[in-house]
Amino acid sequence: MLDHIGIPVSKLGRSRQFFVAALAPLGYKVIFDLPTAVGMGDAAFPSFWIGGSESRDPLHIAFSASNRAAVDAFHRAALAAGGRDNGQPGVRAQYHPNYYAAFVYDPDGNNIEVVCRKG
């Protein structure tokens, strides 16, 4: 099981603003706001971290959503926060008949996905 994940970002303030907006539909909130890193989660535990770094390669990260409406809300919020579309919300039957997902690139080019596996 995954406990937490951290990704490097080039501009912490810009990425903080993006992820706060994009992940709000999933219930994520800032739990730790440090000078060099930000920890977010859906309770008292930060399961997702971003930290300032000058050197990094793009990553793919998938967050789960409890329903399809949350996937749609993530996509809208991420685009409004400056993300670039990498896949409109919809079923990806090639993965699973109920694989409903949306994809965006964050400000650093990371491919951020939100998926609901419920029909």
N, CA, C and O atoms as CSV, one atom per row, in Angstrom:
chain,resi,resn,atom,element,x,y,z
A,1,MET,N,N,0.830,-1.199,0.000
A,1,MET,CA,C,0.000,0.000,0.000
A,1,MET,C,C,0.866,1.251,0.000
A,1,MET,O,O,1.966,1.272,0.554
A,2,LEU,N,N,0.357,2.258,-0.616
A,2,LEU,CA,C,1.052,3.532,-0.685
A,2,LEU,C,C,0.745,4.350,0.567
A,2,LEU,O,O,-0.419,4.517,0.932
A,3,ASP,N,N,1.780,4.857,1.221
A,3,ASP,CA,C,1.600,5.695,2.404
A,3,ASP,C,C,1.529,7.170,2.006
A,3,ASP,O,O,0.616,7.887,2.413
A,4,HIS,N,N,2.486,7.607,1.219
A,4,HIS,CA,C,2.467,8.979,0.717
A,4,HIS,C,C,3.399,9.078,-0.488
A,4,HIS,O,O,4.222,8.194,-0.727
A,5,ILE,N,N,3.258,10.160,-1.238
A,5,ILE,CA,C,4.095,10.403,-2.402
A,5,ILE,C,C,4.497,11.868,-2.409
A,5,ILE,O,O,3.728,12.733,-1.992
A,6,GLY,N,N,5.687,12.136,-2.877
A,6,GLY,CA,C,6.171,13.502,-3.014
A,6,GLY,C,C,6.717,13.713,-4.406
A,6,GLY,O,O,7.355,12.827,-4.975
A,7,ILE,N,N,6.468,14.887,-4.953
A,7,ILE,CA,C,6.995,15.189,-6.283
A,7,ILE,C,C,7.748,16.514,-6.248
A,7,ILE,O,O,7.373,17.434,-5.521
A,8,PRO,N,N,8.807,16.600,-7.035
A,8,PRO,CA,C,9.529,17.871,-7.127
A,8,PRO,C,C,8.810,18.822,-8.073
A,8,PRO,O,O,8.249,18.403,-9.085
A,9,VAL,N,N,8.831,20.097,-7.736
A,9,VAL,CA,C,8.223,21.139,-8.570
A,9,VAL,C,C,9.206,22.290,-8.704
A,9,VAL,O,O,10.025,22.518,-7.813
A,10,SER,N,N,9.128,23.016,-9.810
A,10,SER,CA,C,10.090,24.088,-10.052
A,10,SER,C,C,9.759,25.368,-9.290
A,10,SER,O,O,10.663,26.096,-8.882
A,11,LYS,N,N,8.469,25.648,-9.095
A,11,LYS,CA,C,8.041,26.861,-8.383
A,11,LYS,C,C,6.990,26.449,-7.366
A,11,LYS,O,O,5.834,26.211,-7.714
A,12,LEU,N,N,7.397,26.367,-6.115
A,12,LEU,CA,C,6.526,25.841,-5.064
A,12,LEU,C,C,5.224,26.632,-4.931
A,12,LEU,O,O,4.154,26.032,-4.828
A,13,GLY,N,N,5.293,27.952,-4.930
A,13,GLY,CA,C,4.082,28.764,-4.778
A,13,GLY,C,C,3.081,28.535,-5.890
A,13,GLY,O,O,1.886,28.391,-5.633
A,14,ARG,N,N,3.559,28.501,-7.122
A,14,ARG,CA,C,2.686,28.267,-8.278
A,14,ARG,C,C,2.052,26.878,-8.205
A,14,ARG,O,O,0.855,26.721,-8.448
A,15,SER,N,N,2.860,25.876,-7.870
A,15,SER,CA,C,2.336,24.512,-7.793
A,15,SER,C,C,1.402,24.342,-6.605
A,15,SER,O,O,0.428,23.594,-6.689
A,16,ARG,N,N,1.685,25.027,-5.498
A,16,ARG,CA,C,0.777,24.980,-4.348
A,16,ARG,C,C,-0.595,25.477,-4.760
A,16,ARG,O,O,-1.607,24.836,-4.477
A,17,GLN,N,N,-0.628,26.627,-5.434
A,17,GLN,CA,C,-1.897,27.214,-5.878
A,17,GLN,C,C,-2.630,26.248,-6.815
A,17,GLN,O,O,-3.839,26.060,-6.679
A,18,PHE,N,N,-1.919,25.637,-7.757
A,18,PHE,CA,C,-2.524,24.701,-8.696
A,18,PHE,C,C,-3.123,23.505,-7.969
A,18,PHE,O,O,-4.293,23.185,-8.179
A,19,PHE,N,N,-2.343,22.833,-7.113
A,19,PHE,CA,C,-2.823,21.616,-6.479
A,19,PHE,C,C,-3.910,21.881,-5.435
A,19,PHE,O,O,-4.806,21.054,-5.265
A,20,VAL,N,N,-3.850,22.999,-4.745
A,20,VAL,CA,C,-4.927,23.334,-3.803
A,20,VAL,C,C,-6.250,23.423,-4.554
A,20,VAL,O,O,-7.261,22.893,-4.094
A,21,ALA,N,N,-6.250,24.086,-5.701
A,21,ALA,CA,C,-7.480,24.221,-6.486
A,21,ALA,C,C,-7.877,22.905,-7.152
A,21,ALA,O,O,-9.041,22.507,-7.093
A,22,ALA,N,N,-6.923,22.233,-7.782
A,22,ALA,CA,C,-7.242,21.030,-8.556
A,22,ALA,C,C,-7.685,19.867,-7.685
A,22,ALA,O,O,-8.536,19.083,-8.104
A,23,LEU,N,N,-7.130,19.734,-6.482
A,23,LEU,CA,C,-7.455,18.590,-5.629
A,23,LEU,C,C,-8.557,18.871,-4.611
A,23,LEU,O,O,-8.967,17.967,-3.883
A,24,ALA,N,N,-9.040,20.107,-4.550
A,24,ALA,CA,C,-10.142,20.427,-3.637
A,24,ALA,C,C,-11.377,19.561,-3.890
A,24,ALA,O,O,-12.014,19.143,-2.923
A,25,PRO,N,N,-11.748,19.270,-5.150
A,25,PRO,CA,C,-12.922,18.407,-5.365
A,25,PRO,C,C,-12.760,16.999,-4.800
A,25,PRO,O,O,-13.748,16.288,-4.617
A,26,LEU,N,N,-11.523,16.591,-4.524
A,26,LEU,CA,C,-11.271,15.265,-3.956
A,26,LEU,C,C,-11.173,15.295,-2.435
A,26,LEU,O,O,-11.000,14.255,-1.801
A,27,GLY,N,N,-11.281,16.477,-1.853
A,27,GLY,CA,C,-11.227,16.608,-0.407
A,27,GLY,C,C,-9.839,16.874,0.147
A,27,GLY,O,O,-9.656,16.864,1.364
A,28,TYR,N,N,-8.845,17.114,-0.723
A,28,TYR,CA,C,-7.480,17.395,-0.246
A,28,TYR,C,C,-7.388,18.826,0.274
A,28,TYR,O,O,-7.942,19.761,-0.303
A,29,LYS,N,N,-6.672,18.960,1.377
A,29,LYS,CA,C,-6.406,20.267,1.987
A,29,LYS,C,C,-4.940,20.333,2.375
A,29,LYS,O,O,-4.294,19.299,2.546
A,30,VAL,N,N,-4.411,21.536,2.515
A,30,VAL,CA,C,-3.039,21.706,2.985
A,30,VAL,C,C,-2.990,21.382,4.475
A,30,VAL,O,O,-3.743,21.948,5.268
A,31,ILE,N,N,-2.101,20.469,4.846
A,31,ILE,CA,C,-1.927,20.081,6.237
A,31,ILE,C,C,-0.606,20.630,6.778
A,31,ILE,O,O,-0.545,21.105,7.912
A,32,PHE,N,N,0.444,20.564,5.967
A,32,PHE,CA,C,1.738,21.155,6.310
A,32,PHE,C,C,2.116,22.132,5.218
A,32,PHE,O,O,2.113,21.784,4.037
A,33,ASP,N,N,2.443,23.364,5.613
A,33,ASP,CA,C,2.854,24.394,4.676
A,33,ASP,C,C,4.212,24.894,5.128
A,33,ASP,O,O,4.306,25.835,5.915
A,34,LEU,N,N,5.259,24.266,4.630
A,34,LEU,CA,C,6.629,24.547,5.040
A,34,LEU,C,C,7.313,25.431,4.004
A,34,LEU,O,O,6.815,25.544,2.884
A,35,PRO,N,N,8.428,26.055,4.336
A,35,PRO,CA,C,9.114,26.919,3.359
A,35,PRO,C,C,9.576,26.186,2.098
A,35,PRO,O,O,9.650,26.792,1.030
A,36,THR,N,N,9.889,24.888,2.207
A,36,THR,CA,C,10.408,24.153,1.057
A,36,THR,C,C,9.488,23.038,0.569
A,36,THR,O,O,9.808,22.375,-0.417
A,37,ALA,N,N,8.363,22.817,1.227
A,37,ALA,CA,C,7.461,21.726,0.845
A,37,ALA,C,C,6.050,21.992,1.357
A,37,ALA,O,O,5.850,22.729,2.323
A,38,VAL,N,N,5.082,21.380,0.693
A,38,VAL,CA,C,3.681,21.467,1.097
A,38,VAL,C,C,3.127,20.050,1.132
A,38,VAL,O,O,3.261,19.300,0.166
A,39,GLY,N,N,2.500,19.685,2.260
A,39,GLY,CA,C,1.884,18.371,2.410
A,39,GLY,C,C,0.373,18.501,2.424
A,39,GLY,O,O,-0.181,19.304,3.174
A,40,MET,N,N,-0.294,17.706,1.592
A,40,MET,CA,C,-1.753,17.766,1.480
A,40,MET,C,C,-2.350,16.390,1.745
A,40,MET,O,O,-1.708,15.363,1.525
A,41,GLY,N,N,-3.597,16.390,2.225
A,41,GLY,CA,C,-4.305,15.137,2.459
A,41,GLY,C,C,-5.777,15.397,2.654
A,41,GLY,O,O,-6.240,16.533,2.544
A,42,ASP,N,N,-6.514,14.336,2.946
A,42,ASP,CA,C,-7.956,14.480,3.123
A,42,ASP,C,C,-8.359,14.383,4.590
A,42,ASP,O,O,-9.550,14.374,4.903
A,43,ALA,N,N,-7.395,14.310,5.480
A,43,ALA,CA,C,-7.662,14.272,6.927
A,43,ALA,C,C,-6.471,14.937,7.603
A,43,ALA,O,O,-5.976,15.956,7.122
A,44,ALA,N,N,-6.014,14.378,8.699
A,44,ALA,CA,C,-4.880,14.952,9.417
A,44,ALA,C,C,-3.545,14.436,8.898
A,44,ALA,O,O,-2.498,14.813,9.425
A,45,PHE,N,N,-3.555,13.583,7.877
A,45,PHE,CA,C,-2.337,12.981,7.372
A,45,PHE,C,C,-2.039,13.464,5.957
A,45,PHE,O,O,-2.897,13.349,5.081
A,46,PRO,N,N,-0.843,14.003,5.711
A,46,PRO,CA,C,-0.493,14.451,4.362
A,46,PRO,C,C,0.018,13.292,3.508
A,46,PRO,O,O,1.141,12.824,3.700
A,47,SER,N,N,-0.797,12.835,2.574
A,47,SER,CA,C,-0.414,11.711,1.718
A,47,SER,C,C,0.205,12.176,0.399
A,47,SER,O,O,0.781,11.365,-0.326
A,48,PHE,N,N,0.097,13.463,0.077
A,48,PHE,CA,C,0.648,14.012,-1.157
A,48,PHE,C,C,1.489,15.234,-0.826
A,48,PHE,O,O,1.023,16.159,-0.160
A,49,TRP,N,N,2.736,15.232,-1.296
A,49,TRP,CA,C,3.679,16.311,-1.016
A,49,TRP,C,C,4.226,16.896,-2.307
A,49,TRP,O,O,4.426,16.178,-3.287
A,50,ILE,N,N,4.466,18.198,-2.306
A,50,ILE,CA,C,5.229,18.840,-3.367
A,50,ILE,C,C,6.385,19.572,-2.712
A,50,ILE,O,O,6.242,20.135,-1.626
A,51,GLY,N,N,7.527,19.562,-3.375
A,51,GLY,CA,C,8.710,20.232,-2.825
A,51,GLY,C,C,9.506,20.905,-3.921
A,51,GLY,O,O,9.617,20.382,-5.029
A,52,GLY,N,N,10.059,22.063,-3.612
A,52,GLY,CA,C,10.835,22.819,-4.583
A,52,GLY,C,C,12.086,22.079,-5.013
A,52,GLY,O,O,12.788,21.499,-4.185
A,53,SER,N,N,12.365,22.099,-6.307
A,53,SER,CA,C,13.542,21.431,-6.853
A,53,SER,C,C,13.891,22.063,-8.190
A,53,SER,O,O,13.004,22.458,-8.947
A,54,GLU,N,N,15.183,22.159,-8.481
A,54,GLU,CA,C,15.600,22.716,-9.761
A,54,GLU,C,C,15.728,21.649,-10.841
A,54,GLU,O,O,15.700,21.967,-12.030
A,55,SER,N,N,15.867,20.401,-10.443
A,55,SER,CA,C,16.080,19.325,-11.396
A,55,SER,C,C,15.005,18.263,-11.222
A,55,SER,O,O,14.802,17.738,-10.127
A,56,ARG,N,N,14.302,17.946,-12.344
A,56,ARG,CA,C,13.242,16.956,-12.238
A,56,ARG,C,C,12.768,16.512,-13.608
A,56,ARG,O,O,12.906,17.244,-14.588
A,57,ASP,N,N,12.212,15.321,-13.676
A,57,ASP,CA,C,11.576,14.790,-14.873
A,57,ASP,C,C,10.086,14.683,-14.602
A,57,ASP,O,O,9.689,14.456,-13.459
A,58,PRO,N,N,9.241,14.841,-15.629
A,58,PRO,CA,C,7.795,14.721,-15.417
A,58,PRO,C,C,7.393,13.342,-14.896
A,58,PRO,O,O,8.027,12.333,-15.204
A,59,LEU,N,N,6.340,13.324,-14.111
A,59,LEU,CA,C,5.810,12.105,-13.512
A,59,LEU,C,C,4.360,11.911,-13.919
A,59,LEU,O,O,3.716,12.828,-14.430
A,60,HIS,N,N,3.855,10.711,-13.688
A,60,HIS,CA,C,2.423,10.424,-13.821
A,60,HIS,C,C,1.922,10.026,-12.442
A,60,HIS,O,O,2.472,9.127,-11.806
A,61,ILE,N,N,0.870,10.705,-11.984
A,61,ILE,CA,C,0.271,10.419,-10.684
A,61,ILE,C,C,-1.228,10.312,-10.881
A,61,ILE,O,O,-1.835,11.153,-11.544
A,62,ALA,N,N,-1.829,9.272,-10.302
A,62,ALA,CA,C,-3.278,9.087,-10.403
A,62,ALA,C,C,-3.893,9.121,-9.003
A,62,ALA,O,O,-3.488,8.369,-8.116
A,63,PHE,N,N,-4.858,9.990,-8.823
A,63,PHE,CA,C,-5.630,10.088,-7.596
A,63,PHE,C,C,-6.967,9.397,-7.828
A,63,PHE,O,O,-7.488,9.415,-8.943
A,64,SER,N,N,-7.526,8.790,-6.784
A,64,SER,CA,C,-8.833,8.159,-6.948
A,64,SER,C,C,-9.935,9.109,-6.499
A,64,SER,O,O,-9.762,9.917,-5.587
A,65,ALA,N,N,-11.072,8.981,-7.170
A,65,ALA,CA,C,-12.255,9.773,-6.842
A,65,ALA,C,C,-13.377,8.817,-6.465
A,65,ALA,O,O,-13.437,7.688,-6.953
A,66,SER,N,N,-14.255,9.274,-5.602
A,66,SER,CA,C,-15.354,8.431,-5.140
A,66,SER,C,C,-16.490,8.334,-6.149
A,66,SER,O,O,-17.305,7.414,-6.084
A,67,ASN,N,N,-16.545,9.287,-7.089
A,67,ASN,CA,C,-17.596,9.251,-8.102
A,67,ASN,C,C,-17.149,10.019,-9.343
A,67,ASN,O,O,-16.147,10.734,-9.320
A,68,ARG,N,N,-17.902,9.862,-10.411
A,68,ARG,CA,C,-17.550,10.492,-11.679
A,68,ARG,C,C,-17.663,12.009,-11.624
A,68,ARG,O,O,-16.920,12.714,-12.308
A,69,ALA,N,N,-18.582,12.511,-10.822
A,69,ALA,CA,C,-18.734,13.968,-10.698
A,69,ALA,C,C,-17.465,14.597,-10.138
A,69,ALA,O,O,-17.103,15.707,-10.527
A,70,ALA,N,N,-16.788,13.905,-9.233
A,70,ALA,CA,C,-15.534,14.415,-8.676
A,70,ALA,C,C,-14.438,14.455,-9.740
A,70,ALA,O,O,-13.607,15.363,-9.739
A,71,VAL,N,N,-14.429,13.475,-10.649
A,71,VAL,CA,C,-13.475,13.484,-11.760
A,71,VAL,C,C,-13.729,14.715,-12.627
A,71,VAL,O,O,-12.794,15.428,-12.991
A,72,ASP,N,N,-14.985,14.957,-12.952
A,72,ASP,CA,C,-15.348,16.129,-13.753
A,72,ASP,C,C,-14.949,17.423,-13.052
A,72,ASP,O,O,-14.406,18.334,-13.678
A,73,ALA,N,N,-15.221,17.500,-11.748
A,73,ALA,CA,C,-14.897,18.710,-10.970
A,73,ALA,C,C,-13.388,18.932,-10.906
A,73,ALA,O,O,-12.927,20.068,-11.009
A,74,PHE,N,N,-12.620,17.864,-10.739
A,74,PHE,CA,C,-11.153,17.970,-10.762
A,74,PHE,C,C,-10.698,18.570,-12.086
A,74,PHE,O,O,-9.902,19.509,-12.098
A,75,HIS,N,N,-11.191,18.044,-13.191
A,75,HIS,CA,C,-10.751,18.501,-14.505
A,75,HIS,C,C,-11.040,19.990,-14.691
A,75,HIS,O,O,-10.179,20.741,-15.149
A,76,ARG,N,N,-12.243,20.409,-14.336
A,76,ARG,CA,C,-12.601,21.840,-14.437
A,76,ARG,C,C,-11.703,22.693,-13.544
A,76,ARG,O,O,-11.190,23.724,-13.978
A,77,ALA,N,N,-11.515,22.262,-12.293
A,77,ALA,CA,C,-10.716,23.034,-11.339
A,77,ALA,C,C,-9.253,23.103,-11.764
A,77,ALA,O,O,-8.615,24.148,-11.637
A,78,ALA,N,N,-8.724,21.995,-12.266
A,78,ALA,CA,C,-7.322,21.972,-12.686
A,78,ALA,C,C,-7.083,22.894,-13.878
A,78,ALA,O,O,-6.080,23.605,-13.921
A,79,LEU,N,N,-7.998,22.884,-14.842
A,79,LEU,CA,C,-7.855,23.781,-15.998
A,79,LEU,C,C,-7.983,25.240,-15.567
A,79,LEU,O,O,-7.236,26.095,-16.043
A,80,ALA,N,N,-8.916,25.525,-14.677
A,80,ALA,CA,C,-9.097,26.899,-14.193
A,80,ALA,C,C,-7.883,27.375,-13.407
A,80,ALA,O,O,-7.612,28.574,-13.342
A,81,ALA,N,N,-7.146,26.432,-12.806
A,81,ALA,CA,C,-5.965,26.781,-12.015
A,81,ALA,C,C,-4.696,26.834,-12.864
A,81,ALA,O,O,-3.605,27.018,-12.323
A,82,GLY,N,N,-4.818,26.680,-14.170
A,82,GLY,CA,C,-3.660,26.807,-15.041
A,82,GLY,C,C,-3.129,25.504,-15.615
A,82,GLY,O,O,-2.113,25.508,-16.311
A,83,GLY,N,N,-3.792,24.398,-15.339
A,83,GLY,CA,C,-3.378,23.124,-15.918
A,83,GLY,C,C,-3.710,23.064,-17.401
A,83,GLY,O,O,-4.553,23.815,-17.891
A,84,ARG,N,N,-3.037,22.162,-18.111
A,84,ARG,CA,C,-3.301,21.960,-19.534
A,84,ARG,C,C,-3.972,20.602,-19.721
A,84,ARG,O,O,-3.556,19.605,-19.131
A,85,ASP,N,N,-5.000,20.580,-20.538
A,85,ASP,CA,C,-5.753,19.357,-20.772
A,85,ASP,C,C,-4.868,18.268,-21.377
A,85,ASP,O,O,-4.084,18.526,-22.290
A,86,ASN,N,N,-5.004,17.055,-20.856
A,86,ASN,CA,C,-4.328,15.890,-21.420
A,86,ASN,C,C,-5.312,14.726,-21.548
A,86,ASN,O,O,-4.893,13.576,-21.680
A,87,GLY,N,N,-6.596,15.009,-21.509
A,87,GLY,CA,C,-7.614,13.979,-21.650
A,87,GLY,C,C,-8.883,14.353,-20.924
A,87,GLY,O,O,-8.933,14.329,-19.694
A,88,GLN,N,N,-9.904,14.697,-21.675
A,88,GLN,CA,C,-11.197,15.064,-21.105
A,88,GLN,C,C,-11.761,13.927,-20.258
A,88,GLN,O,O,-11.410,12.768,-20.478
A,89,PRO,N,N,-12.628,14.236,-19.292
A,89,PRO,CA,C,-13.272,13.174,-18.510
A,89,PRO,C,C,-14.036,12.214,-19.412
A,89,PRO,O,O,-14.744,12.629,-20.329
A,90,GLY,N,N,-13.879,10.936,-19.138
A,90,GLY,CA,C,-14.587,9.934,-19.922
A,90,GLY,C,C,-14.141,8.530,-19.564
A,90,GLY,O,O,-13.176,8.333,-18.825
A,91,VAL,N,N,-14.862,7.563,-20.099
A,91,VAL,CA,C,-14.550,6.152,-19.862
A,91,VAL,C,C,-13.348,5.760,-20.718
A,91,VAL,O,O,-13.280,6.084,-21.903
A,92,ARG,N,N,-12.408,5.061,-20.099
A,92,ARG,CA,C,-11.251,4.478,-20.801
A,92,ARG,C,C,-11.433,2.962,-20.743
A,92,ARG,O,O,-10.817,2.282,-19.923
A,93,ALA,N,N,-12.294,2.444,-21.630
A,93,ALA,CA,C,-12.651,1.020,-21.607
A,93,ALA,C,C,-11.456,0.112,-21.867
A,93,ALA,O,O,-11.496,-1.069,-21.522
A,94,GLN,N,N,-10.396,0.640,-22.468
A,94,GLN,CA,C,-9.214,-0.175,-22.709
A,94,GLN,C,C,-8.548,-0.601,-21.398
A,94,GLN,O,O,-7.807,-1.584,-21.373
A,95,TYR,N,N,-8.805,0.134,-20.305
A,95,TYR,CA,C,-8.266,-0.220,-18.987
A,95,TYR,C,C,-9.242,-1.088,-18.202
A,95,TYR,O,O,-8.860,-2.077,-17.577
A,96,HIS,N,N,-10.513,-0.692,-18.252
A,96,HIS,CA,C,-11.565,-1.402,-17.513
A,96,HIS,C,C,-12.897,-0.797,-17.959
A,96,HIS,O,O,-12.942,0.394,-18.267
A,97,PRO,N,N,-13.980,-1.570,-18.006
A,97,PRO,CA,C,-15.267,-1.018,-18.470
A,97,PRO,C,C,-15.763,0.176,-17.653
A,97,PRO,O,O,-16.501,1.007,-18.184
A,98,ASN,N,N,-15.380,0.286,-16.384
A,98,ASN,CA,C,-15.822,1.392,-15.532
A,98,ASN,C,C,-14.707,2.386,-15.216
A,98,ASN,O,O,-14.822,3.153,-14.260
A,99,TYR,N,N,-13.636,2.387,-15.998
A,99,TYR,CA,C,-12.495,3.270,-15.738
A,99,TYR,C,C,-12.818,4.655,-16.287
A,99,TYR,O,O,-12.638,4.914,-17.477
A,100,TYR,N,N,-13.298,5.547,-15.413
A,100,TYR,CA,C,-13.689,6.908,-15.791
A,100,TYR,C,C,-12.610,7.847,-15.274
A,100,TYR,O,O,-12.394,7.939,-14.066
A,101,ALA,N,N,-11.932,8.545,-16.180
A,101,ALA,CA,C,-10.767,9.335,-15.773
A,101,ALA,C,C,-10.671,10.635,-16.555
A,101,ALA,O,O,-11.292,10.804,-17.604
A,102,ALA,N,N,-9.875,11.546,-16.011
A,102,ALA,CA,C,-9.494,12.789,-16.675
A,102,ALA,C,C,-8.019,13.021,-16.399
A,102,ALA,O,O,-7.496,12.608,-15.364
A,103,PHE,N,N,-7.349,13.690,-17.340
A,103,PHE,CA,C,-5.913,13.923,-17.244
A,103,PHE,C,C,-5.602,15.393,-17.515
A,103,PHE,O,O,-6.186,16.008,-18.408
A,104,VAL,N,N,-4.679,15.948,-16.734
A,104,VAL,CA,C,-4.170,17.294,-16.990
A,104,VAL,C,C,-2.667,17.318,-16.735
A,104,VAL,O,O,-2.138,16.523,-15.958
A,105,TYR,N,N,-2.000,18.239,-17.400
A,105,TYR,CA,C,-0.605,18.521,-17.081
A,105,TYR,C,C,-0.587,19.644,-16.056
A,105,TYR,O,O,-1.250,20.665,-16.235
A,106,ASP,N,N,0.175,19.456,-14.980
A,106,ASP,CA,C,0.325,20.523,-13.993
A,106,ASP,C,C,1.324,21.552,-14.525
A,106,ASP,O,O,1.842,21.371,-15.627
A,107,PRO,N,N,1.616,22.639,-13.774
A,107,PRO,CA,C,2.527,23.671,-14.280
A,107,PRO,C,C,3.927,23.171,-14.632
A,107,PRO,O,O,4.627,23.825,-15.405
A,108,ASP,N,N,4.356,22.025,-14.083
A,108,ASP,CA,C,5.674,21.478,-14.394
A,108,ASP,C,C,5.631,20.379,-15.444
A,108,ASP,O,O,6.661,19.768,-15.728
A,109,GLY,N,N,4.468,20.112,-16.028
A,109,GLY,CA,C,4.362,19.097,-17.058
A,109,GLY,C,C,4.098,17.694,-16.543
A,109,GLY,O,O,4.113,16.740,-17.322
A,110,ASN,N,N,3.852,17.544,-15.223
A,110,ASN,CA,C,3.486,16.238,-14.684
A,110,ASN,C,C,2.084,15.883,-15.155
A,110,ASN,O,O,1.205,16.743,-15.205
A,111,ASN,N,N,1.873,14.621,-15.498
A,111,ASN,CA,C,0.567,14.145,-15.950
A,111,ASN,C,C,-0.245,13.731,-14.722
A,111,ASN,O,O,0.026,12.694,-14.117
A,112,ILE,N,N,-1.233,14.536,-14.358
A,112,ILE,CA,C,-2.056,14.282,-13.178
A,112,ILE,C,C,-3.388,13.714,-13.638
A,112,ILE,O,O,-4.102,14.320,-14.436
A,113,GLU,N,N,-3.704,12.535,-13.114
A,113,GLU,CA,C,-4.928,11.822,-13.466
A,113,GLU,C,C,-5.807,11.694,-12.236
A,113,GLU,O,O,-5.309,11.558,-11.119
A,114,VAL,N,N,-7.119,11.737,-12.446
A,114,VAL,CA,C,-8.068,11.379,-11.412
A,114,VAL,C,C,-9.002,10.336,-12.032
A,114,VAL,O,O,-9.523,10.524,-13.131
A,115,VAL,N,N,-9.202,9.232,-11.301
A,115,VAL,CA,C,-9.971,8.113,-11.833
A,115,VAL,C,C,-11.019,7.644,-10.839
A,115,VAL,O,O,-10.782,7.619,-9.631
A,116,CYS,N,N,-12.178,7.275,-11.361
A,116,CYS,CA,C,-13.223,6.608,-10.599
A,116,CYS,C,C,-13.469,5.273,-11.283
A,116,CYS,O,O,-13.716,5.227,-12.488
A,117,ARG,N,N,-13.404,4.200,-10.532
A,117,ARG,CA,C,-13.574,2.860,-11.110
A,117,ARG,C,C,-14.987,2.313,-10.899
A,117,ARG,O,O,-15.243,1.132,-11.133
A,118,LYS,N,N,-15.884,3.166,-10.464
A,118,LYS,CA,C,-17.270,2.764,-10.236
A,118,LYS,C,C,-18.111,3.123,-11.448
A,118,LYS,O,O,-17.843,4.119,-12.120
A,119,GLY,N,N,-19.107,2.332,-11.724
A,119,GLY,CA,C,-19.988,2.573,-12.880
A,119,GLY,C,C,-21.014,3.625,-12.641
A,119,GLY,O,O,-21.813,3.921,-13.530
